Amino acid sequence: MSRKNFGAKPFSYPQPVWIIATYDENGVPNAMNAAWGGISEMTEVSVCLSPDHKTCRNFAATNAFTISMADAAHVAACDYVGIATGNKTEDKFARAGFTVTRSELVNAPIINELAVCMECRVISFDRETCILKGEIVNVSVDESALTDGKVDVSKVAPICFDPFNNTYHVIGGKVGDAWGSGKGLM
């Protein structure tokens, strides 16, 4: 067996494509693309964000943010909010074609076009390590992404980031049942 070394890099599959949305002090929505994040506790997310992002100033003022899962239907808009900076592009959110509904639980925007959204309160942000920790207050899902009352991954069509090739891929078909497929090996 032969292996190729890539060195110490943040390369892992899958890397979620999360769209972090915040309001500024005037209630103007902003969004950014973040792939370095994950669930760190039962009701906690951790995301690596450099402090110079407009998003960081926004959640410092509002103590809240949302995380929407990027999807295949909106890949261009989701990529755009990652390459355009809110520090220089005032209408970035509108240019992406996003519209919002204000969360009823936190002071942050829910992106209407993206089906799955975690509504979060800021727990902490460490400017040295760039780690944002948020408390998941609620997960809301657009009813168009449900089948028989359950979230249907094929309707959500979430995308993940491929850091090896700088591409996006849609998360696809079922390959097994969690806490079930391995029972035959017990």
TADA-V76947 format. One record per residue. N is the residue number from 1. RES is the residue in one small letter. PHI is phi in radians with two decimals (* if undefined). NEAR is the number of other ideal C-beta (glycine too) atoms within 8 Angstrom. Layout:
n: {N;N}
res: {RES;RES}
phi: {PHI;PHI}
near: {NEAR;NEAR}
This chain:
n: {1;2;3;4;5;6;7;8;9;10;11;12;13;14;15;16;17;18;19;20;21;22;23;24;25;26;27;28;29;30;31;32;33;34;35;36;37;38;39;40;41;42;43;44;45;46;47;48;49;50;51;52;53;54;55;56;57;58;59;60;61;62;63;64;65;66;67;68;69;70;71;72;73;74;75;76;77;78;79;80;81;82;83;84;85;86;87;88;89;90;91;92;93;94;95;96;97;98;99;100;101;102;103;104;105;106;107;108;109;110;111;112;113;114;115;116;117;118;119;120;121;122;123;124;125;126;127;128;129;130;131;132;133;134;135;136;137;138;139;140;141;142;143;144;145;146;147;148;149;150;151;152;153;154;155;156;157;158;159;160;161;162;163;164;165;166;167;168;169;170;171;172;173;174;175;176;177;178;179;180;181;182;183;184;185;186}
res: {m;s;r;k;n;f;g;a;k;p;f;s;y;p;q;p;v;w;i;i;a;t;y;d;e;n;g;v;p;n;a;m;n;a;a;w;g;g;i;s;e;m;t;e;v;s;v;c;l;s;p;d;h;k;t;c;r;n;f;a;a;t;n;a;f;t;i;s;m;a;d;a;a;h;v;a;a;c;d;y;v;g;i;a;t;g;n;k;t;e;d;k;f;a;r;a;g;f;t;v;t;r;s;e;l;v;n;a;p;i;i;n;e;l;a;v;c;m;e;c;r;v;i;s;f;d;r;e;t;c;i;l;k;g;e;i;v;n;v;s;v;d;e;s;a;l;t;d;g;k;v;d;v;s;k;v;a;p;i;c;f;d;p;f;n;n;t;y;h;v;i;g;g;k;v;g;d;a;w;g;s;g;k;g;l;m}
phi: {*;-2.08;-2.24;-1.96;-1.51;-1.93;1.46;-1.38;-2.36;-1.45;-1.80;-2.75;-2.03;-1.44;-1.86;-1.14;-1.85;-1.80;-1.84;-1.56;-2.09;-2.49;-1.83;-1.50;-1.11;-1.77;1.42;-1.52;-1.32;-2.43;-2.48;-2.47;-1.64;-2.41;-1.90;-1.70;-2.74;-3.03;-1.36;-1.99;-2.64;-1.00;-2.20;-2.43;-2.00;-2.26;-2.38;-1.65;-2.33;-1.23;-1.13;-1.40;-1.20;-1.02;-0.92;-1.15;-1.11;-1.12;-1.24;-1.16;-1.44;-1.81;1.09;-2.69;-2.82;-2.09;-2.18;-1.84;-1.42;-1.12;-2.31;-1.07;-1.18;-2.11;-1.04;-1.14;-1.13;-1.18;-1.20;-0.98;-1.21;-1.62;-1.78;-1.61;-1.77;-1.17;-1.22;-2.10;-2.02;-1.15;-1.78;-0.94;-1.07;-1.16;-1.06;-1.26;1.50;-1.51;-2.16;-2.25;-2.16;-1.24;-1.04;-1.43;-1.93;-2.39;-1.50;-2.68;-1.48;-1.71;-1.39;-1.08;-1.33;-1.85;-1.21;-1.96;-2.44;-1.71;-1.73;-2.27;-1.81;-1.22;-1.60;-2.85;-2.47;-1.74;-1.14;-1.35;-1.58;1.20;-1.66;-1.69;-2.00;-2.27;-1.54;-1.33;-1.57;-2.83;-2.06;-1.99;-2.32;-1.08;-1.07;-1.15;-1.73;-1.85;-2.27;0.93;1.39;-1.97;-1.11;-1.91;-1.01;-1.24;-1.43;-1.19;0.88;-1.13;-1.93;-2.20;-1.64;-1.78;-1.25;-1.22;-2.15;0.91;-2.35;-1.93;-2.37;-1.40;-1.41;-2.03;-1.15;-1.26;-2.08;3.12;-1.95;-1.11;1.02;-2.66;-1.06;-1.58;-1.04;-1.13;-1.65;-1.25}
near: {2;3;4;4;4;6;4;2;6;5;6;6;5;7;11;11;14;13;16;14;15;16;13;11;7;4;6;8;11;14;17;13;14;12;10;7;11;6;5;7;5;3;6;12;13;11;13;10;13;7;8;5;12;11;14;13;9;14;15;9;8;12;8;15;16;17;15;13;14;14;13;8;6;11;11;6;11;16;10;11;15;9;6;10;8;13;7;5;9;5;6;14;12;7;9;11;8;13;7;11;7;8;13;3;6;11;8;16;13;14;14;9;9;13;11;14;14;12;15;15;9;14;7;7;12;7;5;4;4;10;10;14;12;15;10;11;9;8;8;8;11;8;5;6;11;11;6;4;4;6;8;9;9;6;10;13;11;14;14;12;11;11;11;5;5;4;6;11;7;8;9;4;3;4;3;6;5;5;4;7;7;7;6;5;4;4}
